[in-house]
Amino acid sequence: MDIEIKTWLYDILQSILEIEGYYEDKPKRYDDYITDIKTKRAIERNLEIIGEAANRIFKKEKSFKLENSEKIIGTRNRIIHGYDKISDDLIWSIVINHIPKLKEEIILLLNEK
């Protein structure tokens, strides 16, 4: 695997681990999320990094297989350019439903030779 692509995959994994780290000592609860502006902004920043890393991967290798890549990149663009239209529900759904699946996929990709 190309070293730059591997680096960007590690960046994605690191951002996922950071998101998970915000909830190491407390349960993941939507009500807590919407009232904690620091955590909200930190999660949004990590989603931006995930989307930018995915974007760089696909600019370098258009045929790279990453599930939901267009949605990942699109979410990054929405957070950056449409920050005033991002709903808490959307971000929370990504954290709960999509981040765990993406983590598994990234780990598998990084373990390939």
Sequence and secondary structure as in RCSB ss.txt:
>XXXX:A:sequence
MDIEIKTWLYDILQSILEIEGYYEDKPKRYDDYITDIKTKRAIERNLEIIGEAANRIFKKEKSFKLENSEKIIGT
RNRIIHGYDKISDDLIWSIVINHIPKLKEEIILLLNEK
>XXXX:A:secstr
  HHHHHHHHHHHHHHHHHHHTTTTS   HHHHHH HHHHHHHHHHHHHHHHHHHHHHHH TT   TTHHHHHHH
HHHHHH GGG  HHHHHHIIIIIHHHHHHHHHHHHH  
